Amino acid sequence: MKVAIIQSNYLPWRGYFDMIKEADLFIIHDDLQYTKGDWRNRNQIKTLKGLKWITVPVSYTKTDQTIDRTPIDYTQKWVKKHLSLIETNYRNTPYYSFYMGMLKEIISVHYNTISELNIVLLKWICRELGIKTPILMSRDLQLEGSKTDRLIDALKKVGASSYLSGPKAKDYLEEDKFADNSIGLEYKVYDYPEYPQFHGEFAGNVSIIDLLFHCGPDSKNYIPSLSPNEVIIP
């Protein structure tokens, strides 16, 4: 069984969903320390003036605060701002009206944490893309250890035979520990085709909503990477 483990992101890009689709089980690793200025609470959309960040404000009060314990700051009017930016830049796309109603409904609900919001959005988008991979929360596994040892603990507890990792993890994963535990290891290769897109030169590293608004139900055909993963331990 191939397992992918990633922290939740706000409206992530298509590579995130490619990881989920390829895995037999996806674990949301949100009982980890929240990191400021990361993808947990923000992403980018394409506009007439270039890429634009849309950020969910959060209350970050201590360094050991976990993602799934990080509250959204509703004293700031971010929902109205996000919806306005999205409408301004995507209302003329072919599938804006098809998806915008549900997106508005979801982000207009009051959530306790950024993790809760991310997960609701993630599951909705997976349904729209026809992705049926089971999803677990890492906190439910009561994981022990840190860094690579923590990942190995998660993989052993769910009976994984291989681990699908993002490519940036090459810098810190202790690869020998996967071999020692008879668990395969491969790194995802992000290599995607362009799709019809508004506002000038193509930009691929943007929120998945850009793909959905432009391509609708056909979006699922732009999700799989064109190149195979880098297999380290078969």
C-alpha positions in Angstrom: 0.0 0.0 0.0 1.4 3.4 -1.1 1.0 6.2 1.5 1.5 9.9 1.1 1.7 12.2 4.2 1.5 16.0 3.9 0.3 18.9 6.0 -2.9 20.6 4.9 -2.7 23.6 2.6 -5.2 26.3 1.7 -6.6 25.6 -1.7 -3.4 23.8 -2.9 -2.0 23.5 -6.4 -2.6 20.5 -8.6 0.6 18.7 -7.6 -0.9 18.2 -4.1 -4.0 16.5 -5.6 -1.8 14.4 -7.9 -0.1 13.1 -4.7 -3.4 12.2 -3.2 -4.7 10.5 -6.3 -1.6 8.4 -6.7 -1.6 7.2 -3.1 -3.7 4.3 -1.7 -4.0 6.2 1.6 -3.4 9.9 2.3 -2.5 11.2 5.8 -3.0 14.8 6.7 -0.1 15.6 9.0 -1.5 18.5 11.0 -0.4 17.7 14.5 2.9 19.3 13.6 4.1 22.8 14.5 2.5 25.6 12.5 4.9 27.5 10.3 4.4 31.1 9.5 4.7 32.3 5.9 4.0 28.8 4.5 1.3 27.1 2.4 -0.9 26.2 5.4 -3.0 29.4 5.2 -2.3 30.9 1.8 -2.0 30.2 -1.9 -1.7 32.1 -5.1 -4.2 32.9 -7.9 -3.6 34.4 -11.3 -4.7 38.0 -11.9 -4.4 40.6 -14.7 -1.5 42.1 -12.7 0.3 38.8 -12.1 0.2 36.3 -9.3 -1.6 37.4 -6.1 -1.5 35.8 -2.6 -4.8 35.0 -0.9 -4.1 34.5 2.8 -6.3 33.3 5.6 -5.3 35.3 8.8 -4.6 33.1 11.8 -3.9 33.6 15.5 -0.3 32.3 16.0 0.6 32.8 19.7 3.3 30.2 20.6 6.1 28.4 18.8 4.8 24.9 19.6 1.3 25.6 18.3 0.2 22.8 15.9 -1.6 23.3 12.6 -4.7 21.7 13.9 -4.7 24.0 16.9 -4.2 27.2 15.0 -7.4 29.4 15.0 -8.5 31.5 12.1 -8.7 35.2 12.9 -12.2 36.2 12.0 -11.7 39.8 13.2 -10.3 40.4 9.8 -12.7 40.4 6.8 -10.7 37.9 4.7 -13.7 35.9 3.4 -15.2 38.9 1.6 -11.7 39.9 0.3 -11.0 36.4 -1.1 -14.4 36.1 -2.8 -14.0 39.5 -4.3 -10.5 38.8 -5.7 -11.7 35.4 -7.1 -14.8 37.0 -8.7 -12.8 39.8 -10.2 -10.2 37.6 -11.8 -12.2 34.4 -12.7 -15.8 35.5 -13.4 -15.3 35.2 -17.1 -13.8 31.7 -17.1 -15.9 28.9 -18.5 -16.6 27.2 -15.2 -16.7 30.0 -12.7 -20.4 29.7 -12.1 -20.1 25.9 -11.9 -17.8 26.0 -8.8 -18.0 29.4 -7.3 -21.3 28.8 -5.4 -19.9 25.8 -3.4 -16.6 27.6 -2.8 -18.4 30.6 -1.4 -20.6 28.3 0.7 -17.6 26.5 2.2 -15.4 29.4 3.1 -18.3 31.4 4.4 -18.7 28.9 7.3 -17.0 29.8 10.6 -14.2 27.2 11.3 -12.3 26.8 14.5 -8.9 26.2 12.9 -7.1 26.6 9.6 -6.9 22.8 9.5 -10.6 22.4 9.6 -11.1 24.8 6.7 -8.4 23.2 4.6 -9.8 19.7 5.1 -13.3 20.7 4.1 -12.0 22.4 0.9 -9.7 19.4 0.2 -12.5 16.9 0.4 -14.7 19.0 -1.8 -12.1 19.4 -4.5 -11.2 15.7 -4.4 -14.9 14.9 -5.1 -14.9 17.3 -8.0 -11.7 15.6 -9.4 -13.0 12.1 -8.9 -10.3 11.3 -6.3 -11.5 8.6 -3.9 -8.3 8.1 -1.8 -9.1 7.5 1.9 -7.9 10.3 4.2 -6.7 10.0 7.8 -5.6 12.5 10.3 -2.2 12.0 11.8 -3.4 13.0 15.3 -5.6 9.9 15.3 -2.6 7.7 14.9 -0.9 9.0 18.1 2.5 9.2 16.5 5.8 9.1 18.3 9.2 10.4 17.4 10.2 13.3 15.2 11.2 13.9 11.5 11.8 10.6 9.7 11.1 8.4 12.7 7.7 10.0 13.0 6.9 9.2 9.4 8.1 5.7 9.8 5.9 5.3 12.8 2.9 6.5 10.8 3.7 4.2 7.9 4.1 1.1 10.1 0.8 1.9 12.0 -1.2 1.9 8.7 0.6 -1.1 7.2 2.3 0.9 4.4 4.6 -0.9 1.9 5.9 2.3 0.3 6.0 6.0 1.0 5.3 8.7 -1.6 7.1 11.9 -0.7 7.3 15.4 -2.2 10.7 16.1 -3.8 11.8 18.8 -1.3 12.0 16.1 1.4 15.2 14.8 -0.2 17.0 17.5 1.8 16.1 16.0 5.2 14.7 12.4 4.9 16.9 9.7 6.4 16.4 7.3 3.5 18.2 4.4 5.1 15.5 4.1 7.7 12.9 3.2 5.1 15.1 0.4 3.9 15.7 -0.7 7.5 11.9 -1.0 8.0 11.2 -2.7 4.6 9.3 0.3 3.3 9.7 1.6 -0.2 10.5 5.2 -0.9 9.8 7.3 -4.0 9.8 11.1 -4.7 7.0 12.7 -6.7 8.0 14.3 -9.9 5.9 17.3 -10.8 5.7 17.6 -14.6 2.3 18.9 -15.8 0.9 19.9 -19.1 -0.3 23.5 -19.7 -4.1 24.1 -19.9 -6.1 27.0 -21.3 -5.6 29.9 -18.9 -6.6 33.6 -18.8 -4.3 36.6 -18.1 -1.2 36.2 -20.3 1.7 33.8 -19.9 0.9 30.4 -18.4 1.5 30.0 -14.7 1.3 26.4 -13.3 2.1 26.8 -9.7 -1.2 28.4 -8.6 -4.2 27.2 -6.6 -6.3 24.3 -8.0 -9.2 26.7 -8.4 -7.5 28.2 -11.4 -7.6 24.8 -13.1 -11.2 24.1 -12.1 -12.5 27.5 -13.2 -10.8 27.1 -16.6 -11.3 23.4 -17.4 -14.2 22.2 -15.3 -14.8 18.4 -15.3 -11.9 18.0 -17.7 -9.5 19.2 -14.9 -8.9 15.6 -13.9 -7.1 15.0 -17.1 -4.5 17.7 -16.2 -3.8 16.2 -12.8 -1.4 13.2 -13.5 2.3 14.1 -13.9 3.7 13.4 -17.3 6.9 11.9 -15.8 7.3 8.9 -13.5 8.3 9.2 -9.8 12.0 8.9 -8.7 12.1 5.5 -7.0 14.8 5.3 -4.3 13.8 2.1 -2.5 11.6 -0.2 -4.6 
